[in-house]
Amino acid sequence: MSRISVLGGTGYVGSAVVGEAVARGHQVTSVSRHEPTNKVDGVQYVIGSVLEPEVLEASVTGHDVVIEAVSPRGDMAGEEEGLVDQLIELTAGTDTRLGVIGGASSLLVEEGGPRLYDISDMPPEVRPEIETGMAMLEALKASPSDVDWFYVSPPASFGAWAPAPDTGNYRLSEDVLLKDDAGNSSISAADLARAILDEIEQPQFHRRRFHAAH
């Protein structure tokens, strides 16, 4: 059993990770600014902002794994890069593993090909959020060697706005975008959570990114 802290534990990805972790028998702390509508039995809920130093430190201390699943929107816009920098400082030289849920735009569209970011015609209003995800990956890559991190890239089509079937299965890649036979790149939140918990329980991607999709 691991002690797992999920920052943004009531969000789209975070709540799925919390549910999967509890179902597997882990000790789970969910950190969020607001009380969840439906609490999961067995979860310790911490209500507060991760921008508050005492909340963030308590969310890391005493945990085996910290999952950063905060959405870079609203009052967190422009704040998440600094949050990851603080998490790197707090986990450096410790046994606490750091997992960051990022974006898909830094994935290559094919082996040796361009990044999804380089060929996507994205609206200007979403560009800052996408660039935040890319900046977090670069910060992790530049972190001290004693930070045991992993970064998760979801598919190109992922979120509450893009529901996908819960199949109980997923495929993994490191840097190349995965697509199905129809050219779609998607996954359910539940299946992404399974991939994350499998990595926690049987680590493969030390100081590396992985990408999960159907």
Secondary structure, DSSP 8 states (H G I E B T S, - for coil): --EEEEETTTSHHHHHHHHHHHHTT-EEEEEESS--SS--TTEEEEES-TTSHHHHHHHHTT-SEEEE---S-GGGTTTHHHHHHHHHHHHTTSS-EEEEE--STTSBSSTT--BHHHH----GGGHHHHHHHHHHHHHHHTS-TT--EEEEE--SB-STTS-----S--EEESSB----TTS--B--HHHHHHHHHHHHHS---TTEEEEEE-
